[in-house]
Amino acid sequence: MVSNSKNRMSTEPTSAPSTEAAAPETAAPARQPRQFNRGGQNRGPGGPRRDGQRRDNRDQSAPSDGPQMIEKVVFINRCAKVVKGGRRFSFAALAVVGDGKGKIGIGYGKANEVPDAIKKGTANAHKHMVNVKLKGDTIPHDVLGVADGGKVLLKPATTGTGLIAGGGVRAVLEAAGVKNVLTKSMGSNNHIAVVHATLNGLLQLRLADDISAVRK
């Protein structure tokens, strides 16, 4: 029994040691540091233009076309219409537009929403702009403007007095470019009447050269 077990053990093949050498692992290439070009030179499509201009072909240093307009909303009126389902609101906006150099316009717009009413009123004011005569930053002489029930008295003032006015009168004078003036509203308090009375007074202004030219 012992000899058979020895023979059986001797006939079993023994695992020979591997003579093949392990293949060396290929080293991964070193990662190059990312280059940042903050100067903007030789960059790809995402970089700034070499000619120094914007992609949208706009030059920031170029002045905008036309004079800067002054737009003011004097009053917004809300009107309610009662229907079977409830109330329907509409809005009306009174706007004043001027360039601050003697050019001014008044507009009135109506719409179902406030922004649309303001937009219509401003556009209407741009269409009805007129020129008024100013003497520097004030008016040349006293004047009384009348429109409907509104009456507005305008008096010139020396530099440093300021714009002594309020409500629609102030909005009109600021848009026209008047900085020193004394005013008094002596009629109706309706915004439309006051604004048009102020414009009526400004349209009556005459400079000394204009008066002398008429007298010749």
Kinemage of the C-alpha trace (Angstrom):
@kinemage 1
@onewidth
@group {chain A} dominant
@subgroup {mainchain}
@vectorlist {calphas} color= white
{ca met a 1} P 0.000 0.000 0.000
{ca val a 2} L 2.866 2.330 0.765
{ca ser a 3} L 4.673 1.633 -2.486
{ca asn a 4} L 1.602 2.338 -4.608
{ca ser a 5} L 1.105 5.731 -3.019
{ca lys a 6} L 4.759 6.608 -3.669
{ca asn a 7} L 4.514 5.545 -7.304
{ca arg a 8} L 1.326 7.528 -7.766
{ca met a 9} L 2.966 10.625 -6.335
{ca ser a 10} L 6.005 10.219 -8.531
{ca thr a 11} L 3.979 9.931 -11.744
{ca glu a 12} L 2.044 13.223 -11.195
{ca pro a 13} L 3.540 16.012 -13.290
{ca thr a 14} L 5.033 18.831 -11.344
{ca ser a 15} L 4.384 22.361 -12.399
{ca ala a 16} L 7.541 23.760 -13.929
{ca pro a 17} L 8.504 27.312 -13.019
{ca ser a 18} L 7.594 29.826 -15.666
{ca thr a 19} L 10.601 30.863 -17.687
{ca glu a 20} L 8.807 33.699 -19.524
{ca ala a 21} L 9.682 37.067 -18.109
{ca ala a 22} L 6.813 39.381 -17.301
{ca ala a 23} L 6.358 42.011 -19.991
{ca pro a 24} L 7.237 45.430 -18.657
{ca glu a 25} L 4.267 47.816 -18.394
{ca thr a 26} L 4.410 50.797 -20.729
{ca ala a 27} L 4.675 54.015 -18.756
{ca ala a 28} L 1.874 56.555 -19.373
{ca pro a 29} L 3.086 59.783 -21.001
{ca ala a 30} L 3.517 62.663 -18.617
{ca arg a 31} L 0.578 65.135 -18.735
{ca gln a 32} L 1.608 68.464 -20.082
{ca pro a 33} L 0.530 71.475 -18.023
{ca arg a 34} L -2.230 73.547 -19.591
{ca gln a 35} L -1.063 76.782 -21.076
{ca phe a 36} L -3.109 79.894 -20.347
{ca asn a 37} L -2.670 82.778 -22.723
{ca arg a 38} L -4.126 85.755 -20.941
{ca gly a 39} L -2.857 88.205 -23.513
{ca gly a 40} L -5.387 87.042 -26.095
{ca gln a 41} L -2.785 86.454 -28.815
{ca asn a 42} L -2.984 83.502 -31.191
{ca arg a 43} L -6.125 82.167 -29.625
{ca gly a 44} L -8.784 80.094 -31.253
{ca pro a 45} L -12.264 81.112 -32.366
{ca gly a 46} L -13.289 81.776 -28.779
{ca gly a 47} L -10.664 84.448 -28.145
{ca pro a 48} L -10.912 88.180 -28.672
{ca arg a 49} L -10.479 89.658 -32.127
{ca arg a 50} L -7.006 90.801 -33.081
{ca asp a 51} L -8.324 94.096 -34.443
{ca gly a 52} L -9.681 95.036 -31.005
{ca gln a 53} L -13.330 95.186 -32.088
{ca arg a 54} L -16.349 93.402 -30.621
{ca arg a 55} L -17.875 90.379 -32.308
{ca asp a 56} L -21.196 92.199 -32.681
{ca asn a 57} L -19.483 94.974 -34.676
{ca arg a 58} L -20.274 97.592 -32.036
{ca asp a 59} L -17.716 100.154 -30.973
{ca gln a 60} L -18.113 101.045 -27.324
{ca ser a 61} L -16.260 104.318 -27.732
{ca ala a 62} L -18.500 105.538 -30.566
{ca pro a 63} L -21.240 107.934 -29.419
{ca ser a 64} L -24.855 106.933 -29.926
{ca asp a 65} L -26.702 108.436 -32.851
{ca gly a 66} L -28.949 111.417 -32.139
{ca pro a 67} L -29.391 113.474 -28.979
{ca gln a 68} L -30.235 111.875 -25.659
{ca met a 69} L -33.966 112.289 -25.084
{ca ile a 70} L -35.524 112.906 -21.677
{ca glu a 71} L -38.687 110.848 -21.202
{ca lys a 72} L -40.991 111.383 -18.237
{ca val a 73} L -44.357 109.865 -17.328
{ca val a 74} L -46.511 112.549 -15.709
{ca phe a 75} L -49.653 110.603 -14.863
{ca ile a 76} L -51.205 107.165 -15.376
{ca asn a 77} L -54.991 106.923 -15.241
{ca arg a 78} L -56.871 103.658 -14.657
{ca cys a 79} L -60.341 103.137 -16.034
{ca ala a 80} L -62.616 100.228 -15.043
{ca lys a 81} L -65.390 98.909 -17.244
{ca val a 82} L -67.994 96.736 -15.516
{ca val a 83} L -69.068 93.735 -17.596
{ca lys a 84} L -70.961 90.547 -16.883
{ca gly a 85} L -67.843 88.656 -15.787
{ca gly a 86} L -66.486 91.432 -13.600
{ca arg a 87} L -64.338 94.489 -14.249
{ca arg a 88} L -62.032 95.164 -17.166
{ca phe a 89} L -59.273 97.685 -16.554
{ca ser a 90} L -57.601 99.930 -19.100
{ca phe a 91} L -54.834 102.474 -18.599
{ca ala a 92} L -53.934 105.860 -20.062
{ca ala a 93} L -50.470 107.428 -19.751
{ca leu a 94} L -49.508 111.081 -20.121
{ca ala a 95} L -45.855 111.357 -21.209
{ca val a 96} L -43.454 114.235 -21.833
{ca val a 97} L -40.377 113.966 -24.068
{ca gly a 98} L -37.624 116.548 -24.606
{ca asp a 99} L -33.960 116.877 -25.508
{ca gly a 100} L -33.111 119.369 -22.742
{ca lys a 101} L -32.239 122.034 -25.323
{ca gly a 102} L -35.564 123.649 -26.083
{ca lys a 103} L -37.316 120.824 -27.922
{ca ile a 104} L -40.312 119.222 -26.224
{ca gly a 105} L -43.393 117.122 -26.956
{ca ile a 106} L -46.460 115.875 -25.069
{ca gly a 107} L -48.187 112.564 -25.785
{ca tyr a 108} L -51.159 110.580 -24.517
{ca gly a 109} L -51.541 106.824 -24.956
{ca lys a 110} L -54.148 104.230 -23.965
{ca ala a 111} L -53.831 100.449 -23.653
{ca asn a 112} L -54.954 97.487 -21.572
{ca glu a 113} L -51.549 97.271 -19.851
{ca val a 114} L -49.436 99.975 -18.228
{ca pro a 115} L -46.205 99.363 -20.222
{ca asp a 116} L -48.119 99.485 -23.506
{ca ala a 117} L -49.850 102.719 -22.495
{ca ile a 118} L -46.508 104.324 -21.594
{ca lys a 119} L -44.998 103.159 -24.862
{ca lys a 120} L -47.867 104.643 -26.875
{ca gly a 121} L -47.766 107.915 -24.956
{ca thr a 122} L -44.009 108.273 -25.445
{ca ala a 123} L -44.284 107.502 -29.153
{ca asn a 124} L -47.072 110.063 -29.507
{ca ala a 125} L -44.931 112.668 -27.739
{ca his a 126} L -42.056 112.048 -30.159
{ca lys a 127} L -44.416 112.762 -33.073
{ca his a 128} L -45.569 116.113 -31.683
{ca met a 129} L -42.318 117.782 -30.658
{ca val a 130} L -41.972 121.585 -30.957
{ca asn a 131} L -39.178 124.098 -30.338
{ca val a 132} L -39.385 126.736 -27.614
{ca lys a 133} L -37.203 129.822 -27.091
{ca leu a 134} L -34.994 129.769 -23.994
{ca lys a 135} L -32.460 132.218 -22.649
{ca gly a 136} L -29.623 130.080 -21.341
{ca asp a 137} L -30.986 127.909 -18.549
{ca thr a 138} L -34.076 130.068 -17.909
{ca ile a 139} L -36.860 131.792 -19.851
{ca pro a 140} L -36.531 135.287 -21.390
{ca his a 141} L -39.605 136.943 -19.783
{ca asp a 142} L -42.753 136.387 -17.734
{ca val a 143} L -45.560 134.499 -19.400
{ca leu a 144} L -48.975 133.079 -18.523
{ca gly a 145} L -49.949 129.822 -20.200
{ca val a 146} L -53.602 128.828 -20.494
{ca ala a 147} L -55.118 125.561 -21.721
{ca asp a 148} L -58.663 124.436 -20.895
{ca gly a 149} L -59.014 125.119 -17.181
{ca gly a 150} L -55.290 125.166 -16.458
{ca lys a 151} L -53.345 128.393 -15.892
{ca val a 152} L -49.613 128.397 -15.246
{ca leu a 153} L -47.502 131.492 -14.552
{ca leu a 154} L -43.800 131.299 -15.469
{ca lys a 155} L -41.169 133.823 -14.325
{ca pro a 156} L -37.429 133.854 -15.119
{ca ala a 157} L -34.958 133.423 -12.257
{ca thr a 158} L -31.226 133.941 -11.723
{ca thr a 159} L -28.703 131.107 -11.765
{ca gly a 160} L -28.839 129.105 -8.556
{ca thr a 161} L -32.541 129.569 -7.925
{ca gly a 162} L -33.396 126.131 -9.237
{ca leu a 163} L -36.568 124.762 -10.733
{ca ile a 164} L -39.356 125.946 -8.439
{ca ala a 165} L -42.186 123.822 -9.811
{ca gly a 166} L -43.967 120.562 -9.202
{ca gly a 167} L -46.129 117.948 -10.874
{ca gly a 168} L -46.668 118.244 -14.592
{ca val a 169} L -45.121 121.741 -14.733
{ca arg a 170} L -41.796 120.429 -13.458
{ca ala a 171} L -41.777 117.521 -15.899
{ca val a 172} L -42.337 119.821 -18.875
{ca leu a 173} L -39.684 122.340 -17.820
{ca glu a 174} L -37.084 119.665 -17.080
{ca ala a 175} L -37.634 118.046 -20.466
{ca ala a 176} L -37.332 121.455 -22.165
{ca gly a 177} L -34.026 122.219 -20.409
{ca val a 178} L -35.131 124.997 -18.019
{ca lys a 179} L -33.111 124.912 -14.775
{ca asn a 180} L -33.908 128.255 -13.100
{ca val a 181} L -37.511 129.449 -13.081
{ca leu a 182} L -40.370 130.430 -10.757
{ca thr a 183} L -43.807 128.975 -11.455
{ca lys a 184} L -47.309 129.040 -10.025
{ca ser a 185} L -50.343 127.004 -11.056
{ca met a 186} L -53.483 129.108 -10.693
{ca gly a 187} L -56.140 127.046 -12.436
{ca ser a 188} L -57.315 123.461 -12.630
{ca asn a 189} L -55.286 120.669 -11.059
{ca asn a 190} L -56.004 118.300 -13.937
{ca his a 191} L -52.696 116.886 -15.145
{ca ile a 192} L -53.521 117.166 -18.844
{ca ala a 193} L -54.672 120.777 -18.473
{ca val a 194} L -51.608 121.781 -16.431
{ca val a 195} L -49.152 120.167 -18.844
{ca his a 196} L -50.707 121.791 -21.894
{ca ala a 197} L -50.928 125.156 -20.126
{ca thr a 198} L -47.197 124.965 -19.397
{ca leu a 199} L -46.455 124.148 -23.021
{ca asn a 200} L -48.702 126.999 -24.143
{ca gly a 201} L -46.693 129.399 -21.991
{ca leu a 202} L -43.382 128.147 -23.393
{ca leu a 203} L -44.618 128.593 -26.955
{ca gln a 204} L -45.343 132.281 -26.231
{ca leu a 205} L -41.723 133.037 -25.345
{ca arg a 206} L -39.806 135.419 -27.605
{ca leu a 207} L -36.177 136.495 -27.503
{ca ala a 208} L -35.083 140.139 -27.703
{ca asp a 209} L -33.685 139.610 -31.206
{ca asp a 210} L -37.010 138.255 -32.411
{ca ile a 211} L -38.923 141.242 -31.010
{ca ser a 212} L -36.491 143.773 -32.476
{ca ala a 213} L -36.690 142.068 -35.856
{ca val a 214} L -40.481 142.427 -35.846
{ca arg a 215} L -40.354 146.126 -34.903
{ca lys a 216} L -38.035 147.039 -37.780
